[in-house]
Amino acid sequence: MSFFQNFSKNLQTGLEEGLKEAQKLSSEFQPIATRTARQLQERFGQIDDISQLPQEYVELEKKVDTLKTVYQNLLSVTSTYENEAYDYPSNLRDSVIDITKTVSTKVEKLANARSRDEAQAILIASNPKTQPKTLNHAISTSTNLSALKIQQSSNDDSFDSVAQGLTQIGQTETKIGEARLQQDALIRTHVNDQFRKQLRTNLQRSDKARKLVENKRLSYDAARASLKNARPEKEASLRVTLETLEDEFAAATEEAVSVMKNVLENTSILNELVELITAQLAYHKAASELLSQVLPNLQSLRDDAGTKVLSDIEDNEI
C-alpha cells in the first residue's frame, strides 16, 4: 500500500471516528438543551402545562429543605468554636502577645520562689511555647505579668498579697482556658463534623435525587409538548419516547421519595444538640468549680491586707 493510500485510509478512519464522536456529543447535548429551553419557558410563564408531583413528594421536599436550613443555621454559629481566638481581645498588641512566650510557664515556679534572686533566675529561664489565644489565657497572661512586675519592682512586702492574688488568678484562668479548648474540641468533633456529614452525605444525596426528578420531569413535559405539535408520521415514535420518559420520571420520583424518607428517618440532629449542651455544661461546670476554689483565697488575701493596714495605722499612732 502506497503512502498516499495509507494516508487516505487513516484520514477516512479519523473522520469517521470524529463524526461518531460528534454525533454522540450531539445526542448527549440535545436532551440538556431541550430541558434548558423548557425550564426557561416555565420560568418566564410561557408554559402552564406542567406535570404535578405527588403530594407526598412535595411534603417531603418541604421537610428536607427545613432540615437542611436548620443544619446550615446551626453550623453557621457553632463553627465559631473552630476559631480558637473567638473571644480573644482584639486590642492586644503583638508585642504583648510575644511577651506571653517568655512568661506563660514560669508563673507556677515564681509562685514558689522564696527570694528575689530565685525569681530572677526564673525570669531568665528558657522560653516556653506560645499561649493559646483565648480570653482566659489573655487574662492569665495579664495577671501573671502584673505579678512579675510587682516582684521585680517592689522594695517591700506591701504588695505581696496583691502579687499572690494575681498569681492565683493567672493559674485559675489558664485552667479555665484549657477547659474551654476541650469544650471547643468536643463541639468540633461531635457537633460540627456531624452537621457537615449530614449536609455532605444524606442531604446531598437527597438534592441529587431531586435534581434527577426535575430533569426527568422537564424531559417528559417537553416530549408531551412535542407530541401535541407533531406531524402524523412522527406521532408513533414520539409516543414511544414519551412512554419511556414517563417511566423514567415515575422511577426517579419513587427513588427520590425513598431517599428523602431515609434522610428524615436517620437525622441525628438531637444527638448533636445533646453533645453541644454536654460540652458546654462540662466547660461551665469546670469554670465554676475553679472560680469557687480561688475566690475564698482572694477574699482571705483581701481581709488579711485590710487587717495589716489597720495594724500599721495603729502602730504609727502609738
Contacts in CASP RR format, 6 or more apart in sequence:
PFRMAT RR
TARGET T0000
AUTHOR 0000-0000-0000
METHOD contacts of the structure
MODEL  1
MSFFQNFSKNLQTGLEEGLKEAQKLSSEFQPIATRTARQLQERFGQIDDI
SQLPQEYVELEKKVDTLKTVYQNLLSVTSTYENEAYDYPSNLRDSVIDIT
KTVSTKVEKLANARSRDEAQAILIASNPKTQPKTLNHAISTSTNLSALKI
QQSSNDDSFDSVAQGLTQIGQTETKIGEARLQQDALIRTHVNDQFRKQLR
TNLQRSDKARKLVENKRLSYDAARASLKNARPEKEASLRVTLETLEDEFA
AATEEAVSVMKNVLENTSILNELVELITAQLAYHKAASELLSQVLPNLQS
LRDDAGTKVLSDIEDNEI
1 9 0 8 1.000
31 219 0 8 1.000
34 218 0 8 1.000
34 219 0 8 1.000
34 222 0 8 1.000
35 215 0 8 1.000
35 218 0 8 1.000
35 219 0 8 1.000
35 222 0 8 1.000
37 222 0 8 1.000
38 47 0 8 1.000
38 218 0 8 1.000
38 219 0 8 1.000
38 221 0 8 1.000
38 222 0 8 1.000
38 225 0 8 1.000
39 218 0 8 1.000
41 47 0 8 1.000
42 50 0 8 1.000
47 221 0 8 1.000
47 225 0 8 1.000
49 221 0 8 1.000
49 224 0 8 1.000
49 225 0 8 1.000
50 221 0 8 1.000
51 217 0 8 1.000
51 220 0 8 1.000
51 221 0 8 1.000
51 224 0 8 1.000
51 249 0 8 1.000
53 213 0 8 1.000
53 217 0 8 1.000
53 253 0 8 1.000
54 253 0 8 1.000
54 257 0 8 1.000
56 257 0 8 1.000
57 213 0 8 1.000
57 253 0 8 1.000
57 256 0 8 1.000
57 257 0 8 1.000
57 260 0 8 1.000
60 257 0 8 1.000
60 260 0 8 1.000
60 261 0 8 1.000
60 264 0 8 1.000
61 210 0 8 1.000
61 260 0 8 1.000
63 260 0 8 1.000
63 264 0 8 1.000
64 203 0 8 1.000
64 206 0 8 1.000
64 260 0 8 1.000
64 263 0 8 1.000
64 264 0 8 1.000
67 203 0 8 1.000
67 263 0 8 1.000
67 264 0 8 1.000
67 267 0 8 1.000
67 269 0 8 1.000
68 199 0 8 1.000
68 203 0 8 1.000
70 269 0 8 1.000
71 195 0 8 1.000
71 198 0 8 1.000
71 199 0 8 1.000
71 203 0 8 1.000
71 269 0 8 1.000
72 199 0 8 1.000
74 195 0 8 1.000
74 272 0 8 1.000
75 192 0 8 1.000
75 195 0 8 1.000
75 196 0 8 1.000
75 199 0 8 1.000
78 187 0 8 1.000
78 191 0 8 1.000
78 192 0 8 1.000
78 195 0 8 1.000
78 276 0 8 1.000
79 192 0 8 1.000
80 86 0 8 1.000
81 183 0 8 1.000
81 184 0 8 1.000
81 187 0 8 1.000
81 188 0 8 1.000
81 191 0 8 1.000
81 192 0 8 1.000
82 184 0 8 1.000
82 188 0 8 1.000
82 192 0 8 1.000
84 132 0 8 1.000
84 133 0 8 1.000
84 134 0 8 1.000
84 181 0 8 1.000
84 184 0 8 1.000
85 133 0 8 1.000
85 134 0 8 1.000
87 134 0 8 1.000
87 135 0 8 1.000
88 133 0 8 1.000
88 134 0 8 1.000
88 135 0 8 1.000
88 138 0 8 1.000
89 135 0 8 1.000
89 138 0 8 1.000
92 138 0 8 1.000
96 141 0 8 1.000
97 130 0 8 1.000
97 133 0 8 1.000
99 141 0 8 1.000
99 145 0 8 1.000
100 130 0 8 1.000
100 131 0 8 1.000
100 137 0 8 1.000
100 141 0 8 1.000
101 127 0 8 1.000
101 128 0 8 1.000
101 129 0 8 1.000
101 130 0 8 1.000
101 131 0 8 1.000
102 127 0 8 1.000
102 128 0 8 1.000
103 128 0 8 1.000
103 141 0 8 1.000
103 144 0 8 1.000
103 145 0 8 1.000
103 148 0 8 1.000
104 128 0 8 1.000
104 129 0 8 1.000
104 130 0 8 1.000
104 131 0 8 1.000
104 137 0 8 1.000
104 140 0 8 1.000
104 141 0 8 1.000
104 144 0 8 1.000
104 174 0 8 1.000
105 128 0 8 1.000
105 129 0 8 1.000
106 122 0 8 1.000
106 123 0 8 1.000
106 125 0 8 1.000
106 128 0 8 1.000
107 140 0 8 1.000
107 144 0 8 1.000
107 147 0 8 1.000
107 167 0 8 1.000
107 170 0 8 1.000
107 171 0 8 1.000
108 171 0 8 1.000
109 122 0 8 1.000
109 125 0 8 1.000
110 119 0 8 1.000
110 122 0 8 1.000
110 147 0 8 1.000
110 148 0 8 1.000
110 151 0 8 1.000
110 167 0 8 1.000
111 164 0 8 1.000
111 167 0 8 1.000
111 171 0 8 1.000
113 119 0 8 1.000
113 122 0 8 1.000
113 151 0 8 1.000
116 151 0 8 1.000
119 151 0 8 1.000
119 152 0 8 1.000
123 148 0 8 1.000
123 152 0 8 1.000
131 137 0 8 1.000
131 140 0 8 1.000
131 141 0 8 1.000
132 177 0 8 1.000
132 178 0 8 1.000
132 181 0 8 1.000
134 177 0 8 1.000
134 180 0 8 1.000
134 181 0 8 1.000
136 173 0 8 1.000
136 174 0 8 1.000
136 176 0 8 1.000
136 177 0 8 1.000
136 180 0 8 1.000
137 173 0 8 1.000
137 174 0 8 1.000
137 177 0 8 1.000
139 169 0 8 1.000
139 170 0 8 1.000
139 173 0 8 1.000
140 169 0 8 1.000
140 170 0 8 1.000
140 171 0 8 1.000
140 172 0 8 1.000
140 173 0 8 1.000
140 174 0 8 1.000
140 177 0 8 1.000
143 165 0 8 1.000
143 166 0 8 1.000
143 167 0 8 1.000
143 169 0 8 1.000
143 170 0 8 1.000
143 173 0 8 1.000
144 166 0 8 1.000
144 167 0 8 1.000
144 170 0 8 1.000
146 163 0 8 1.000
146 166 0 8 1.000
147 163 0 8 1.000
147 164 0 8 1.000
147 165 0 8 1.000
147 166 0 8 1.000
147 167 0 8 1.000
147 170 0 8 1.000
150 159 0 8 1.000
150 162 0 8 1.000
150 163 0 8 1.000
150 166 0 8 1.000
151 163 0 8 1.000
154 160 0 8 1.000
154 163 0 8 1.000
161 301 0 8 1.000
161 302 0 8 1.000
161 304 0 8 1.000
161 305 0 8 1.000
161 308 0 8 1.000
162 301 0 8 1.000
162 305 0 8 1.000
164 301 0 8 1.000
165 297 0 8 1.000
165 298 0 8 1.000
165 301 0 8 1.000
168 294 0 8 1.000
168 297 0 8 1.000
168 298 0 8 1.000
169 294 0 8 1.000
169 298 0 8 1.000
172 290 0 8 1.000
172 291 0 8 1.000
172 293 0 8 1.000
172 294 0 8 1.000
175 286 0 8 1.000
175 290 0 8 1.000
176 286 0 8 1.000
176 287 0 8 1.000
176 290 0 8 1.000
176 291 0 8 1.000
179 282 0 8 1.000
179 283 0 8 1.000
179 286 0 8 1.000
179 287 0 8 1.000
179 290 0 8 1.000
180 283 0 8 1.000
180 287 0 8 1.000
182 282 0 8 1.000
182 283 0 8 1.000
183 279 0 8 1.000
183 280 0 8 1.000
183 282 0 8 1.000
183 283 0 8 1.000
186 275 0 8 1.000
186 278 0 8 1.000
186 279 0 8 1.000
186 282 0 8 1.000
187 275 0 8 1.000
187 276 0 8 1.000
187 279 0 8 1.000
187 280 0 8 1.000
190 272 0 8 1.000
190 275 0 8 1.000
190 276 0 8 1.000
190 279 0 8 1.000
191 272 0 8 1.000
191 275 0 8 1.000
191 276 0 8 1.000
191 279 0 8 1.000
194 268 0 8 1.000
194 271 0 8 1.000
194 272 0 8 1.000
194 275 0 8 1.000
195 272 0 8 1.000
198 267 0 8 1.000
198 268 0 8 1.000
198 269 0 8 1.000
202 262 0 8 1.000
202 263 0 8 1.000
202 266 0 8 1.000
202 267 0 8 1.000
203 263 0 8 1.000
205 259 0 8 1.000
205 263 0 8 1.000
206 256 0 8 1.000
206 259 0 8 1.000
206 260 0 8 1.000
206 263 0 8 1.000
209 252 0 8 1.000
209 255 0 8 1.000
209 256 0 8 1.000
209 259 0 8 1.000
209 260 0 8 1.000
210 256 0 8 1.000
210 260 0 8 1.000
212 252 0 8 1.000
212 255 0 8 1.000
212 256 0 8 1.000
213 249 0 8 1.000
213 252 0 8 1.000
213 253 0 8 1.000
213 256 0 8 1.000
215 252 0 8 1.000
216 245 0 8 1.000
216 248 0 8 1.000
216 249 0 8 1.000
216 252 0 8 1.000
216 253 0 8 1.000
217 249 0 8 1.000
219 245 0 8 1.000
219 248 0 8 1.000
219 249 0 8 1.000
220 242 0 8 1.000
220 245 0 8 1.000
220 246 0 8 1.000
220 248 0 8 1.000
220 249 0 8 1.000
223 238 0 8 1.000
223 241 0 8 1.000
223 242 0 8 1.000
223 245 0 8 1.000
224 242 0 8 1.000
226 238 0 8 1.000
227 235 0 8 1.000
227 238 0 8 1.000
227 239 0 8 1.000
227 242 0 8 1.000
230 238 0 8 1.000
END
